[in-house]
Amino acid sequence: MEIKYLKHNQIDKQKWDSAIENARNGLVYVLSWYLDIVSPGWEALISGDYEIIMPLPVKKKYGLKYLIQPPFCQQLGVYCKQNNEGFLTEDFIKSIPAKYKYVSLNLNFNSGLNSSERTNFELNLSANYDYIKSNYSTNTKRNINKAKKQELKIIENISPLELWSFKKDNPVNDLSKWHYQKLLNIIETTVKKRIGESYAVTNLQNDFLSVVFLINYKNRLTFLVSSSNEPGKEKSAMFLLIDWIIQKYTEKKETFDFEGGSINGLARFFSGFGAVPVKYYHYRQNRLIWPLNKLL
């Protein structure tokens, strides 16, 4: 199998996106426009006429070019129509150009080379709501019932700027100005493409308490943004909102991708809704000479 390396200007983005659309394991993160936002100048490895593809997110620092996982992009890896990408991952990793002496990527399959496990949580929404709810934890049910007594409202299609501003005012993790700009770009772009969905919980005065932003692509709901302020946390508003979204999508061939779970607290929260752990893998290679190998 021949694997070709393409610089950014050599990539046929129409063929690339078609490959992701037709891939059995296609994810929104790997679409060309998404990569353009989170990793400008990204490159690629391909086999055949885009039958098998792997993005290479390039970044430059201290005059060095290297590959590193972009923000708001849980996993990359190898994508194709067949169910054999796991077997191909090692070949693609070995085909990364030698000029990239530092590589740190989250992959959808184990490369077999310097890989470590990470955990995502996913919930299959094909069953009916009563069945899914029966798998909620006692704590989750208690928090949902608590929220239902708080005279809260759920609203859909809040503006990208409103959601982004609330997230910025109520951060879960510290993000840079650059990261927030990327996030706003993703939210606005996915809404324009009609695959972005925004939700909020408010009180009777229409004050936001919790917000969620999902990307709905290829029957996968990706839980990209969530945030609650202190009143929202006190009223368990996020529990109410996630339960409402689950109820909206039950009995559809959808997967709720919680996009996280390596942190114990998040794992408990996601598993409380019946979500199950799904492994993905982190590959790291540092062939930089000292002292450069200490910089990245």
C-alpha positions as a Markdown table, in Angstrom:
| # | Residue | x | y | z |
|---|---|---|---|---|
| 1 | Met | 0.0 | 0.0 | 0.0 |
| 2 | Glu | 1.4 | 3.4 | -1.0 |
| 3 | Ile | 0.9 | 6.2 | 1.4 |
| 4 | Lys | 1.5 | 9.7 | 0.1 |
| 5 | Tyr | 2.3 | 12.9 | 2.0 |
| 6 | Leu | 0.5 | 16.0 | 0.9 |
| 7 | Lys | 1.2 | 19.6 | 1.9 |
| 8 | His | -1.8 | 21.8 | 2.6 |
| 9 | Asn | -2.0 | 23.3 | -0.9 |
| 10 | Gln | -1.9 | 19.9 | -2.5 |
| 11 | Ile | -5.0 | 18.6 | -0.7 |
| 12 | Asp | -8.2 | 18.3 | -2.7 |
| 13 | Lys | -10.7 | 19.3 | 0.0 |
| 14 | Gln | -13.7 | 18.2 | -2.0 |
| 15 | Lys | -12.3 | 14.7 | -2.2 |
| 16 | Trp | -11.2 | 14.9 | 1.4 |
| 17 | Asp | -14.6 | 15.8 | 2.7 |
| 18 | Ser | -16.3 | 13.2 | 0.5 |
| 19 | Ala | -13.9 | 10.6 | 2.0 |
| 20 | Ile | -15.0 | 11.6 | 5.5 |
| 21 | Glu | -18.7 | 11.6 | 4.6 |
| 22 | Asn | -18.3 | 8.1 | 3.2 |
| 23 | Ala | -16.0 | 6.8 | 5.9 |
| 24 | Arg | -17.5 | 4.3 | 8.3 |
| 25 | Asn | -15.8 | 6.1 | 11.2 |
| 26 | Gly | -16.0 | 9.7 | 9.9 |
| 27 | Leu | -16.0 | 12.5 | 12.6 |
| 28 | Val | -16.8 | 16.1 | 12.2 |
| 29 | Tyr | -13.3 | 17.1 | 13.5 |
| 30 | Val | -11.7 | 15.7 | 10.3 |
| 31 | Leu | -13.7 | 17.7 | 7.8 |
| 32 | Ser | -11.5 | 20.2 | 5.9 |
| 33 | Trp | -13.3 | 23.3 | 7.1 |
| 34 | Tyr | -13.1 | 22.2 | 10.7 |
| 35 | Leu | -9.4 | 21.5 | 10.4 |
| 36 | Asp | -8.9 | 24.9 | 8.7 |
| 37 | Ile | -10.3 | 26.5 | 11.8 |
| 38 | Val | -8.4 | 24.5 | 14.5 |
| 39 | Ser | -5.2 | 23.8 | 12.6 |
| 40 | Pro | -4.6 | 26.2 | 9.7 |
| 41 | Gly | -2.1 | 24.8 | 7.2 |
| 42 | Trp | -2.8 | 21.2 | 8.2 |
| 43 | Glu | -1.3 | 18.5 | 6.0 |
| 44 | Ala | -2.3 | 14.9 | 5.2 |
| 45 | Leu | -1.4 | 11.3 | 4.4 |
| 46 | Ile | -3.5 | 9.6 | 1.9 |
| 47 | Ser | -3.7 | 6.2 | 0.1 |
| 48 | Gly | -5.1 | 5.8 | -3.3 |
| 49 | Asp | -7.6 | 8.4 | -4.5 |
| 50 | Tyr | -8.4 | 9.5 | -1.0 |
| 51 | Glu | -9.7 | 6.0 | -0.1 |
| 52 | Ile | -7.8 | 6.1 | 3.2 |
| 53 | Ile | -6.8 | 9.4 | 4.8 |
| 54 | Met | -5.1 | 10.8 | 7.9 |
| 55 | Pro | -4.8 | 14.5 | 8.8 |
| 56 | Leu | -1.6 | 15.9 | 10.1 |
| 57 | Pro | -2.2 | 19.0 | 12.3 |
| 58 | Val | 0.9 | 21.1 | 11.9 |
| 59 | Lys | 2.1 | 23.8 | 14.3 |
| 60 | Lys | 5.2 | 26.0 | 14.5 |
| 61 | Lys | 7.0 | 27.1 | 17.7 |
| 62 | Tyr | 10.5 | 28.3 | 18.3 |
| 63 | Gly | 11.1 | 27.9 | 14.6 |
| 64 | Leu | 10.2 | 24.2 | 14.8 |
| 65 | Lys | 7.4 | 22.6 | 12.9 |
| 66 | Tyr | 5.7 | 19.7 | 14.7 |
| 67 | Leu | 2.4 | 17.8 | 14.9 |
| 68 | Ile | 0.1 | 18.3 | 17.9 |
| 69 | Gln | -3.6 | 17.7 | 18.7 |
| 70 | Pro | -5.6 | 20.8 | 17.9 |
| 71 | Pro | -8.1 | 22.3 | 20.4 |
| 72 | Phe | -11.8 | 21.3 | 20.3 |
| 73 | Cys | -10.8 | 18.1 | 18.4 |
| 74 | Gln | -10.8 | 15.1 | 20.6 |
| 75 | Gln | -9.4 | 12.5 | 18.2 |
| 76 | Leu | -8.0 | 12.2 | 14.7 |
| 77 | Gly | -6.3 | 9.1 | 13.2 |
| 78 | Val | -7.1 | 7.1 | 10.0 |
| 79 | Tyr | -10.4 | 7.2 | 8.2 |
| 80 | Cys | -11.7 | 4.9 | 5.4 |
| 81 | Lys | -14.8 | 3.1 | 4.2 |
| 82 | Gln | -13.7 | -0.4 | 5.3 |
| 83 | Asn | -13.5 | -1.7 | 8.8 |
| 84 | Asn | -9.7 | -2.0 | 8.8 |
| 85 | Glu | -8.4 | 1.4 | 9.9 |
| 86 | Gly | -7.2 | -0.1 | 13.1 |
| 87 | Phe | -4.8 | -2.3 | 11.1 |
| 88 | Leu | -3.6 | 0.6 | 9.0 |
| 89 | Thr | -2.9 | 3.1 | 11.8 |
| 90 | Glu | 0.6 | 1.8 | 12.4 |
| 91 | Asp | 1.5 | 2.1 | 8.7 |
| 92 | Phe | 0.3 | 5.6 | 8.6 |
| 93 | Ile | 2.1 | 6.6 | 11.8 |
| 94 | Lys | 5.3 | 5.2 | 10.3 |
| 95 | Ser | 4.7 | 7.3 | 7.1 |
| 96 | Ile | 4.7 | 10.6 | 9.0 |
| 97 | Pro | 7.6 | 12.6 | 7.4 |
| 98 | Ala | 10.8 | 12.4 | 9.4 |
| 99 | Lys | 11.0 | 16.2 | 9.5 |
| 100 | Tyr | 8.4 | 16.1 | 12.2 |
| 101 | Lys | 10.5 | 15.1 | 15.2 |
| 102 | Tyr | 7.8 | 15.9 | 17.7 |
| 103 | Val | 4.4 | 14.3 | 17.4 |
| 104 | Ser | 1.5 | 14.3 | 19.9 |
| 105 | Leu | -1.8 | 13.1 | 18.5 |
| 106 | Asn | -5.0 | 11.5 | 19.7 |
| 107 | Leu | -5.9 | 8.7 | 17.5 |
| 108 | Asn | -9.1 | 6.7 | 17.0 |
| 109 | Phe | -7.2 | 3.4 | 17.1 |
| 110 | Asn | -4.1 | 2.0 | 18.7 |
| 111 | Ser | -1.0 | 2.7 | 16.6 |
| 112 | Gly | 0.9 | 0.0 | 18.5 |
| 113 | Leu | 3.7 | 2.6 | 18.8 |
| 114 | Asn | 4.2 | 4.7 | 21.9 |
| 115 | Ser | 0.4 | 4.7 | 22.5 |
| 116 | Ser | -1.5 | 5.2 | 25.7 |
| 117 | Glu | -5.2 | 4.7 | 26.3 |
| 118 | Arg | -7.7 | 7.5 | 26.9 |
| 119 | Thr | -11.4 | 7.3 | 27.6 |
| 120 | Asn | -14.4 | 8.8 | 25.9 |
| 121 | Phe | -18.0 | 8.2 | 27.0 |
| 122 | Glu | -20.8 | 7.5 | 24.6 |
| 123 | Leu | -24.5 | 6.8 | 24.9 |
| 124 | Asn | -26.5 | 4.9 | 22.3 |
| 125 | Leu | -29.8 | 6.7 | 21.8 |
| 126 | Ser | -31.6 | 4.0 | 19.7 |
| 127 | Ala | -33.6 | 2.7 | 22.6 |
| 128 | Asn | -36.7 | 4.3 | 24.0 |
| 129 | Tyr | -36.4 | 7.0 | 26.7 |
| 130 | Asp | -37.8 | 4.8 | 29.6 |
| 131 | Tyr | -35.2 | 2.2 | 28.9 |
| 132 | Ile | -32.4 | 4.7 | 28.7 |
| 133 | Lys | -33.6 | 6.5 | 31.9 |
| 134 | Ser | -33.7 | 3.2 | 33.7 |
| 135 | Asn | -29.9 | 3.1 | 33.4 |
| 136 | Tyr | -29.4 | 6.5 | 35.0 |
| 137 | Ser | -27.7 | 6.5 | 38.3 |
| 138 | Thr | -29.6 | 7.3 | 41.5 |
| 139 | Asn | -27.7 | 10.5 | 41.9 |
| 140 | Thr | -28.5 | 11.6 | 38.3 |
| 141 | Lys | -32.2 | 10.9 | 38.8 |
| 142 | Arg | -32.2 | 12.8 | 42.1 |
| 143 | Asn | -30.6 | 15.9 | 40.5 |
| 144 | Ile | -33.0 | 15.8 | 37.6 |
| 145 | Asn | -35.9 | 15.7 | 40.0 |
| 146 | Lys | -34.4 | 18.5 | 42.0 |
| 147 | Ala | -34.1 | 20.7 | 38.9 |
| 148 | Lys | -37.7 | 20.0 | 37.8 |
| 149 | Lys | -38.8 | 21.7 | 41.1 |
| 150 | Gln | -36.9 | 24.9 | 40.3 |
| 151 | Glu | -39.3 | 26.5 | 37.7 |
| 152 | Leu | -36.7 | 26.3 | 35.0 |
| 153 | Lys | -37.1 | 26.7 | 31.2 |
| 154 | Ile | -35.2 | 25.1 | 28.3 |
| 155 | Ile | -34.8 | 27.1 | 25.2 |
| 156 | Glu | -33.3 | 26.1 | 21.8 |
| 157 | Asn | -31.4 | 28.0 | 19.1 |
| 158 | Ile | -29.8 | 30.6 | 21.3 |
| 159 | Ser | -27.4 | 32.8 | 19.3 |
| 160 | Pro | -23.7 | 31.7 | 18.9 |
| 161 | Leu | -22.5 | 34.9 | 20.5 |
| 162 | Glu | -24.8 | 34.5 | 23.6 |
| 163 | Leu | -23.7 | 30.9 | 24.1 |
| 164 | Trp | -20.0 | 31.8 | 23.6 |
| 165 | Ser | -20.3 | 34.8 | 26.0 |
| 166 | Phe | -21.8 | 32.7 | 28.7 |
| 167 | Lys | -19.1 | 30.0 | 28.3 |
| 168 | Lys | -16.5 | 32.7 | 28.5 |
| 169 | Asp | -18.0 | 34.2 | 31.6 |
| 170 | Asn | -18.3 | 30.7 | 33.2 |
| 171 | Pro | -15.2 | 28.7 | 32.1 |
| 172 | Val | -14.7 | 25.1 | 33.1 |
| 173 | Asn | -11.0 | 25.4 | 32.1 |
| 174 | Asp | -8.8 | 28.4 | 31.5 |
| 175 | Leu | -8.6 | 29.1 | 27.8 |
| 176 | Ser | -6.6 | 31.7 | 26.0 |
| 177 | Lys | -8.1 | 34.5 | 23.8 |
| 178 | Trp | -6.9 | 32.5 | 20.8 |
| 179 | His | -8.8 | 29.4 | 22.0 |
| 180 | Tyr | -12.0 | 31.4 | 22.6 |
| 181 | Gln | -11.8 | 32.9 | 19.1 |
| 182 | Lys | -11.4 | 29.4 | 17.6 |
| 183 | Leu | -14.4 | 28.2 | 19.6 |
| 184 | Leu | -16.6 | 31.1 | 18.4 |
| 185 | Asn | -15.6 | 30.3 | 14.8 |
| 186 | Ile | -16.5 | 26.7 | 15.2 |
| 187 | Ile | -19.9 | 27.5 | 16.8 |
| 188 | Glu | -20.8 | 30.1 | 14.1 |
| 189 | Thr | -19.6 | 27.9 | 11.2 |
| 190 | Thr | -21.5 | 24.8 | 12.4 |
| 191 | Val | -24.7 | 26.8 | 12.9 |
| 192 | Lys | -24.4 | 28.2 | 9.4 |
| 193 | Lys | -23.9 | 24.6 | 8.1 |
| 194 | Arg | -27.0 | 23.6 | 10.1 |
| 195 | Ile | -25.2 | 21.0 | 12.1 |
| 196 | Gly | -24.7 | 23.1 | 15.3 |
| 197 | Glu | -27.4 | 23.0 | 18.0 |
| 198 | Ser | -27.5 | 25.3 | 21.0 |
| 199 | Tyr | -29.5 | 24.9 | 24.2 |
| 200 | Ala | -29.9 | 26.8 | 27.4 |
| 201 | Val | -31.6 | 26.5 | 30.8 |
| 202 | Thr | -33.0 | 29.7 | 32.2 |
| 203 | Asn | -35.0 | 30.8 | 35.2 |
| 204 | Leu | -38.3 | 32.6 | 35.0 |
| 205 | Gln | -36.5 | 35.9 | 34.5 |
| 206 | Asn | -34.8 | 34.4 | 31.4 |
| 207 | Asp | -31.3 | 34.5 | 33.0 |
| 208 | Phe | -29.1 | 31.8 | 31.6 |
| 209 | Leu | -28.1 | 29.1 | 34.1 |
| 210 | Ser | -26.6 | 26.4 | 31.9 |
| 211 | Val | -25.7 | 26.1 | 28.2 |
| 212 | Val | -24.8 | 23.2 | 25.8 |
| 213 | Phe | -23.6 | 23.3 | 22.3 |
| 214 | Leu | -23.8 | 20.1 | 20.2 |
| 215 | Ile | -22.6 | 19.2 | 16.7 |
| 216 | Asn | -24.9 | 16.8 | 14.9 |
| 217 | Tyr | -23.0 | 15.1 | 12.2 |
| 218 | Lys | -23.4 | 11.6 | 10.8 |
| 219 | Asn | -25.8 | 10.5 | 13.6 |
| 220 | Arg | -23.4 | 11.6 | 16.3 |
| 221 | Leu | -24.2 | 14.3 | 18.8 |
| 222 | Thr | -20.8 | 15.7 | 19.8 |
| 223 | Phe | -21.0 | 17.5 | 23.2 |
| 224 | Leu | -18.6 | 20.3 | 22.3 |
| 225 | Val | -19.5 | 23.0 | 24.8 |
| 226 | Ser | -21.1 | 22.9 | 28.3 |
| 227 | Ser | -21.1 | 25.5 | 31.0 |
| 228 | Ser | -23.1 | 26.4 | 34.2 |
| 229 | Asn | -22.9 | 29.4 | 36.5 |
| 230 | Glu | -23.2 | 29.1 | 40.2 |
| 231 | Pro | -27.0 | 29.4 | 40.3 |
| 232 | Gly | -27.2 | 26.8 | 37.6 |
| 233 | Lys | -25.0 | 24.4 | 39.6 |
| 234 | Glu | -27.1 | 24.9 | 42.7 |
| 235 | Lys | -30.3 | 24.1 | 40.8 |
| 236 | Ser | -28.8 | 21.1 | 38.9 |
| 237 | Ala | -29.7 | 22.8 | 35.6 |
| 238 | Met | -27.2 | 20.8 | 33.5 |
| 239 | Phe | -28.7 | 17.5 | 34.6 |
| 240 | Leu | -32.1 | 18.7 | 33.5 |
| 241 | Leu | -30.7 | 19.9 | 30.1 |
| 242 | Ile | -28.9 | 16.7 | 29.2 |
| 243 | Asp | -31.9 | 14.6 | 30.2 |
| 244 | Trp | -34.0 | 16.8 | 28.0 |
| 245 | Ile | -31.7 | 16.4 | 25.0 |
| 246 | Ile | -31.5 | 12.7 | 25.5 |
| 247 | Gln | -35.3 | 12.5 | 25.5 |
| 248 | Lys | -35.4 | 14.6 | 22.3 |
| 249 | Tyr | -33.2 | 12.1 | 20.5 |
| 250 | Thr | -34.2 | 8.7 | 21.8 |
| 251 | Glu | -35.3 | 6.1 | 19.4 |
| 252 | Lys | -33.2 | 7.7 | 16.7 |
| 253 | Lys | -30.0 | 6.1 | 15.3 |
| 254 | Glu | -27.9 | 8.6 | 17.2 |
| 255 | Thr | -24.9 | 8.4 | 19.5 |
| 256 | Phe | -24.5 | 10.9 | 22.2 |
| 257 | Asp | -20.7 | 11.6 | 22.3 |
| 258 | Phe | -19.9 | 13.2 | 25.6 |
| 259 | Glu | -16.4 | 14.0 | 24.3 |
| 260 | Gly | -14.5 | 13.3 | 27.5 |
| 261 | Gly | -14.2 | 11.1 | 30.5 |
| 262 | Ser | -10.5 | 10.8 | 31.4 |
| 263 | Ile | -11.1 | 13.0 | 34.4 |
| 264 | Asn | -12.8 | 11.0 | 37.3 |
| 265 | Gly | -15.5 | 13.6 | 38.0 |
| 266 | Leu | -16.5 | 13.9 | 34.4 |
| 267 | Ala | -16.5 | 10.1 | 34.1 |
| 268 | Arg | -19.0 | 9.8 | 37.0 |
| 269 | Phe | -21.2 | 12.6 | 35.5 |
| 270 | Phe | -21.4 | 11.0 | 32.1 |
| 271 | Ser | -21.7 | 7.4 | 33.3 |
| 272 | Gly | -24.6 | 8.7 | 35.5 |
| 273 | Phe | -26.6 | 9.0 | 32.3 |
| 274 | Gly | -25.8 | 5.5 | 31.2 |
| 275 | Ala | -23.0 | 6.4 | 28.9 |
| 276 | Val | -20.3 | 3.7 | 28.5 |
| 277 | Pro | -16.5 | 4.2 | 28.2 |
| 278 | Val | -15.0 | 3.9 | 24.7 |
| 279 | Lys | -11.2 | 3.8 | 24.3 |
| 280 | Tyr | -9.2 | 6.0 | 22.0 |
| 281 | Tyr | -5.4 | 6.4 | 22.0 |
| 282 | His | -2.7 | 9.0 | 22.4 |
| 283 | Tyr | 0.5 | 8.7 | 20.3 |
| 284 | Arg | 3.6 | 10.6 | 21.3 |
| 285 | Gln | 7.1 | 10.7 | 19.7 |
| 286 | Asn | 9.8 | 13.1 | 20.7 |
| 287 | Arg | 13.0 | 12.8 | 18.6 |
| 288 | Leu | 14.2 | 16.3 | 19.2 |
| 289 | Ile | 17.7 | 16.7 | 20.5 |
| 290 | Trp | 18.5 | 18.2 | 23.9 |
| 291 | Pro | 17.6 | 20.9 | 24.9 |
| 292 | Leu | 14.9 | 21.2 | 22.3 |
| 293 | Asn | 13.2 | 18.0 | 23.5 |
| 294 | Lys | 12.4 | 19.9 | 26.7 |
| 295 | Leu | 10.6 | 22.8 | 25.0 |
| 296 | Leu | 7.5 | 21.0 | 23.7 |
